[in-house]
């Protein structure tokens, strides 16, 4: 009879000591195999995730564009509403804000993390009664200040078209999209019936965002090169060749008139 040391078989495969219930406990070698297998699964999952392109994040230190609360009749806030009551002016600002967030939902989809689309859809659902009331107020205003219903409807249509067009921007797109995203996020947490308060509080900021401003953390160095024009004196030219020996530099700086 061959005597086998405790914990070993003839093939020298490590066995774990038996538990009281008769089952073998996990040995060190089994645990190592499990760890290797788990590590392989993690590596495989990491490789799969690495092959999927990630969305870019929107990181920008923007200029502080906050402004004072508006009433609705200030220059540059929106289309003028002559003879409007305070309620009609408020409705105009509300509709301006709705139009701006609608434009942002269309124009800012280059960066999904700004959430301009879901925020706008949530605003339409949460504040639909206030938005509908504002539109009705504007409709009655244009019917009141125009000669007939047809002229009033035409003026309302022009108001809407000009309002939407007033928020279209290219050079200030980043500023506008960031501010619109911030306003949209605050609006979805605003109690129903109070969307007008956000509109009055932040319309100035939204209008300010339409002015181009760049990154405020690290401003790029801009080399200002003076504009030049070629010299056109006849004595300096021979067909299409400029005589530098006779006339010097072919380009001269542009001199601007000053007051």
Rosetta blueprint (number, residue, H / E / L):
1 X L
2 X L
3 X L
4 X L
5 X L
6 X L
7 X L
8 X L
9 X L
10 X L
11 X L
12 X L
13 X L
14 X L
15 X L
16 X L
17 X L
18 X E
19 X L
20 X L
21 X L
22 X L
23 X L
24 X E
25 X L
26 X L
27 X L
28 X H
29 X H
30 X H
31 X H
32 X H
33 X H
34 X H
35 X H
36 X H
37 X H
38 X H
39 X H
40 X H
41 X H
42 X H
43 X H
44 X H
45 X H
46 X H
47 X H
48 X H
49 X H
50 X H
51 X L
52 X L
53 X L
54 X L
55 X L
56 X L
57 X L
58 X L
59 X L
60 X L
61 X L
62 X L
63 X L
64 X L
65 X L
66 X L
67 X L
68 X L
69 X L
70 X L
71 X L
72 X L
73 X L
74 X L
75 X L
76 X L
77 X L
78 X L
79 X L
80 X L
81 X L
82 X L
83 X L
84 X L
85 X L
86 X H
87 X H
88 X H
89 X H
90 X H
91 X H
92 X H
93 X H
94 X H
95 X H
96 X H
97 X H
98 X H
99 X H
100 X H
101 X H
102 X H
103 X H
104 X H
105 X H
106 X H
107 X H
108 X L
109 X L
110 X L
111 X L
112 X H
113 X H
114 X H
115 X L
116 X H
117 X H
118 X H
119 X H
120 X H
121 X H
122 X H
123 X H
124 X H
125 X H
126 X H
127 X L
128 X H
129 X H
130 X H
131 X H
132 X H
133 X H
134 X H
135 X H
136 X H
137 X H
138 X H
139 X H
140 X H
141 X H
142 X H
143 X H
144 X H
145 X H
146 X L
147 X L
148 X L
149 X H
150 X H
151 X H
152 X H
153 X H
154 X H
155 X H
156 X H
157 X H
158 X H
159 X H
160 X H
161 X H
162 X H
163 X H
164 X H
165 X H
166 X L
167 X L
168 X L
169 X L
170 X L
171 X L
172 X L
173 X H
174 X H
175 X H
176 X H
177 X H
178 X H
179 X H
180 X H
181 X H
182 X H
183 X H
184 X H
185 X H
186 X H
187 X H
188 X H
189 X L
190 X L
191 X L
192 X L
193 X L
194 X L
195 X H
196 X H
197 X H
198 X H
199 X H
200 X H
201 X H
202 X H
203 X H
204 X H
205 X H
206 X H
207 X H
208 X H
209 X L
210 X L
211 X L
212 X L
213 X L
214 X L
215 X L
216 X L
217 X L
218 X L
219 X L
220 X L
221 X L
222 X L
223 X L
224 X L
225 X L
226 X L
227 X L
228 X E
229 X E
230 X E
231 X L
232 X L
233 X L
234 X H
235 X H
236 X H
237 X E
238 X E
239 X L
240 X L
241 X E
242 X E
243 X L
244 X H
245 X H
246 X H
247 X H
248 X L
249 X L
250 X L
251 X E
252 X E
253 X E
254 X L
255 X L
256 X L
257 X L
258 X L
259 X L
